[in-house]
């Protein structure tokens, strides 16, 4: 599997296992008591002052922070935070986090989307405030995280504006879709081992919002895998999707060149669509770009 695909699957596992964590943030009781009147608050996480040395260990939260105008408060980001270009990228790895490396930046807030190696508790133990932003499942999760980061960083108004802009643009994209007597069917391939995603995932929910029926929803292990089942070639061929979405341009040739797949409607009609893997694996401000790519593909069939 690709690194991006592993990140997507790790996000799904994190969401499943982290039910005890509040999606709106983490903090110790004494943090709340000592700064009860602070305006920099999201859920149970209360910061005593406006954070000026933020570390983002998530490509998505990095995009969110910069989009709401908190970029100058970001001290460092992890190696996979590739957007925007001026983000202060380091060799910090969200999937093998090291407390000493993180605290070396003297952060007053750490934002992350994966609780790998129990890093949230480890940072809490050394009194570093942590905001946990797990992989979104719906657009409402995205809006909530953007609003939380706006509150925590003192950029409430900008966060509210961004959420309204995202919502408006997505509503317009959906409204422009043609009406159909029968919905299109689609297959979203994460990699060549045929891992896919259901409508109970973030990108899957956008496909559903576009009026598309996701073939992975019918997979026997769809729920057990957290919405990321591994399909068989037979399953895909029997489902005969009208559209196939893949991660990256190279994957298009892989799909269209497979023996027996030339009979699949999506392949025969030239509707194997490459999505930007960075955009497709994140749930931040560029969700509009992802939704645009999906709706353009749907409207063209």
C-alpha atoms as one frame of an Amber mdcrd trajectory, in Angstrom:
protein
   0.000   0.000   0.000   1.113   3.611  -0.587   1.982   5.944   2.296  -1.174
   7.929   1.554  -3.319   4.787   1.648  -1.716   3.727   4.919  -2.476   7.175
   6.295  -6.129   6.815   5.307  -6.365   3.388   6.922  -4.520   4.601  10.028
  -7.005   7.450  10.275  -9.886   4.989  10.158  -8.339   2.802  12.861  -7.688
   5.852  15.007 -11.325   6.889  14.770 -12.459   3.379  15.741 -10.128   2.983
  18.706 -10.294   6.512  20.033 -13.925   6.540  21.135 -12.888   7.532  24.620
 -11.261  10.671  23.315 -13.379  13.745  22.745 -13.293  14.735  19.099 -13.233
  18.365  20.103  -9.990  18.197  22.063  -8.102  16.825  25.036  -6.991  18.458
  28.261  -6.339  17.728  31.886  -8.781  19.007  34.520  -6.179  21.388  35.996
  -5.780  23.041  32.588  -9.423  24.029  32.690  -9.250  25.284  36.277  -6.212
  27.504  35.842  -7.543  29.276  32.758 -11.297  29.062  33.148 -11.861  32.563
  31.762  -9.615  32.161  28.717 -11.198  32.866  25.308  -8.917  30.256  23.729
 -11.218  27.337  24.344 -12.477  24.309  22.408 -14.449  21.670  24.268 -12.506
  20.747  27.402  -9.253  22.221  26.138  -8.614  25.677  27.566  -5.388  27.535
  26.837  -4.212  30.251  29.263  -2.920  32.447  26.432  -3.051  32.747  22.667
  -0.717  30.020  21.315   2.305  31.334  19.427   4.349  28.128  19.022   1.956
  25.600  17.509   3.125  22.248  16.178   0.868  20.530  13.660   1.382  16.800
  13.195  -1.308  16.456  10.549  -1.392  17.610   6.950  -5.065  18.427   7.346
  -4.726  20.545  10.483  -1.781  22.360   8.945  -4.027  23.368   6.047  -6.766
  24.412   8.458  -4.431  26.552  10.575  -3.050  28.424   7.590  -6.493  28.835
   6.020  -7.844  30.614   9.125  -4.859  32.962   9.344  -2.951  31.181  12.109
   0.046  30.368   9.932   2.332  32.831  11.693   1.566  31.031  14.969   2.773
  27.694  13.595   6.325  26.874  14.668   6.695  23.480  12.969   4.728  20.885
  11.011   5.281  17.219  10.269   6.981  15.840   7.160   3.673  15.080   5.406
   2.312  18.623   5.724   2.965  19.467   2.088   0.466  22.311   1.795   0.665
  25.278   1.850   4.151  25.664   0.429   5.287  28.063   3.144   4.435  25.723
   6.033   7.531  25.117   8.232   8.061  21.452   7.344  10.348  19.378   9.597
  11.314  15.727   9.945   8.677  15.191  12.642   6.729  12.025  11.836   3.126
  11.780  13.010   3.176   7.997  12.613   6.288   7.473  14.753   6.028  10.442
  17.114   8.825  11.274  19.530   8.025  13.339  22.619  11.524  14.753  22.937
  11.594  15.878  19.301   8.205  17.537  19.668   8.917  19.288  22.969  12.239
  20.495  21.578  10.224  23.128  19.717   8.777  24.355  23.033   5.176  24.186
  21.779   2.296  25.869  23.546  -0.127  23.741  21.512   0.231  20.505  19.551
  -2.422  19.637  16.978  -2.633  16.097  15.636  -4.930  13.596  13.958  -3.359
  10.295  15.026  -2.800   9.052  18.560   0.104   6.847  17.543   2.096   5.301
  20.407  -0.236   6.970  22.920   1.343  10.314  22.058  -1.592  12.335  23.410
  -1.104  10.992  26.922   2.669  11.320  26.695   2.420  14.992  25.748  -0.207
  15.591  28.415   2.141  14.049  30.984   4.724  16.739  30.208   2.039  19.456
  30.310   1.857  20.170  26.586  -1.710  21.071  25.501  -3.014  18.824  22.729
  -5.900  19.286  20.328  -6.989  15.996  18.756  -8.572  16.270  15.298  -9.288
  12.698  14.133 -10.086  11.853  10.537 -13.428  13.403   9.658 -16.301  11.198
   8.602 -18.644  13.984   7.507 -18.389  17.622   6.503 -19.773  18.560   9.915
 -16.602  17.111  11.443 -14.535  19.376   9.201 -16.559  22.434  10.159 -16.242
  21.582  13.857 -12.482  21.181  13.723 -12.008  24.421  11.801 -14.199  26.244
  14.341 -12.269  24.685  17.243  -8.921  25.712  15.808 -10.272  29.196  15.218
 -11.302  29.445  18.858  -8.023  28.047  20.185  -5.853  30.353  18.077  -7.874
  33.549  18.348  -9.096  33.344  14.753 -12.801  32.713  15.390 -14.128  35.098
  12.751 -11.844  33.789  10.022 -12.806  30.198  10.865 -16.497  31.038  10.672
 -16.005  32.749   7.318 -14.050  29.786   5.963 -16.750  27.330   7.010 -19.428
  29.415   5.314 -17.379  29.601   2.123 -16.801  25.847   2.056 -20.487  25.117
   2.682 -21.669  27.549   0.029 -19.312  26.226  -2.639 -20.208  22.604  -1.971
 -23.929  23.392  -2.041 -23.449  25.040  -5.424 -21.521  22.069  -6.805 -24.265
  19.666  -5.727 -27.044  21.910  -7.043 -25.418  21.965 -10.501 -25.436  18.181
 -10.863 -27.842  16.797 -13.495 -30.917  14.892 -12.388 -30.934  11.173 -13.217
 -33.563   8.458 -13.290 -31.026   5.997 -11.858 -27.975   6.905  -9.777 -24.497
   6.172 -11.061 -22.406   3.537  -9.329 -18.791   4.143  -8.389 -15.726   2.371
  -7.052 -13.034   4.284  -5.160  -9.707   2.423  -5.341  -7.103   3.404  -2.764
  -4.362   1.220  -4.220  -3.701  -1.750  -6.489  -4.492  -4.238  -3.721  -8.113
  -3.100  -4.145  -8.598  -1.415  -0.790 -11.588   0.864  -1.079 -13.746   3.133
   1.066 -17.450   3.168   1.832 -19.919   6.010   2.259 -19.085   5.953   5.977
 -15.735   7.616   5.265 -15.064  11.247   4.475 -14.371  10.973   0.734 -17.097
   8.345   0.530 -19.577  10.751   2.068 -18.773  13.269  -0.670 -19.471  10.654
  -3.320 -22.814   9.980  -1.652 -23.537  13.702  -1.528 -22.913  13.728  -5.280
 -25.717  11.211  -5.731 -23.410   8.252  -6.444 -23.945   4.718  -5.142 -20.712
   3.329  -3.738 -20.180  -0.361  -4.577 -17.986  -0.813  -1.458 -21.023  -0.244
   0.761 -22.182  -3.753  -0.132 -18.900  -5.454   0.815 -19.299  -8.115   3.532
 -16.581  -6.599   5.733 -17.425  -2.952   5.097 -18.377  -2.204   8.706 -15.765
  -4.460  10.316 -12.948  -2.641   8.516 -14.105   0.788   9.609 -15.287   1.619
   6.125 -12.093   0.552   4.351 -12.730  -2.959   2.966 -10.409  -4.801   0.633
 -12.450  -5.836  -2.371 -11.818  -8.670  -4.802 -11.472  -8.236  -8.535 -14.525
 -10.440  -8.944 -16.551  -8.165  -6.674 -15.597  -5.073  -8.685 -16.217  -6.745
 -12.032 -19.612  -8.059 -10.931 -20.560  -4.606  -9.602 -19.602  -3.060 -12.966
 -19.267   0.555 -11.728 -20.001   3.509 -13.992 -17.131   5.450 -12.417 -13.808
   4.475 -10.887 -11.874   6.963  -8.760  -8.181   6.315  -8.143  -5.358   8.063
  -6.283  -2.943   9.663  -8.749  -2.494   9.638 -12.507  -0.337   6.494 -12.590
  -3.156   4.437 -11.116  -5.362   5.121 -14.137  -3.133   3.076 -16.437  -2.911
   0.312 -13.853  -6.697  -0.038 -13.695  -7.362   0.226 -17.426  -4.592  -2.263
 -18.231  -5.853  -5.122 -16.042  -6.942  -8.307 -17.723 -10.716  -8.551 -17.864
 -11.337  -5.013 -16.689 -11.913  -3.717 -20.207 -15.508  -4.917 -19.840 -16.168
  -2.679 -16.838 -18.363   0.239 -17.881 -16.083   2.832 -16.270 -13.073   1.485
 -18.158 -14.877   1.011 -21.469 -16.306   4.542 -21.356 -13.098   6.231 -20.193
 -14.431   7.135 -16.769 -11.466   6.142 -14.593 -10.770   9.380 -12.759  -7.482
  10.298 -11.060  -7.801  12.302  -7.844  -4.958  14.202  -6.193  -3.900  11.819
  -3.387  -2.983  14.636  -0.998  -6.310  16.398  -1.454  -8.306  13.158  -1.363
  -6.711  11.960   1.889  -7.406  15.187   3.799 -10.588  16.764   5.083  -9.570
  20.411   5.386 -10.221  23.542   3.320  -9.337  21.845   0.030 -12.370  19.604
   0.395 -13.913  21.940  -2.178 -11.233  20.861  -4.672 -12.033  17.220  -3.987
 -15.761  17.806  -4.302 -15.194  19.672  -7.556 -13.246  16.750  -9.019 -15.961
  14.297  -7.982 -18.898  16.354  -9.247 -17.187  17.171 -12.542 -16.650  13.448
 -13.120 -20.238  12.609 -12.154 -21.699  15.332 -14.372 -19.667  14.147 -17.377
 -21.158  10.642 -17.425
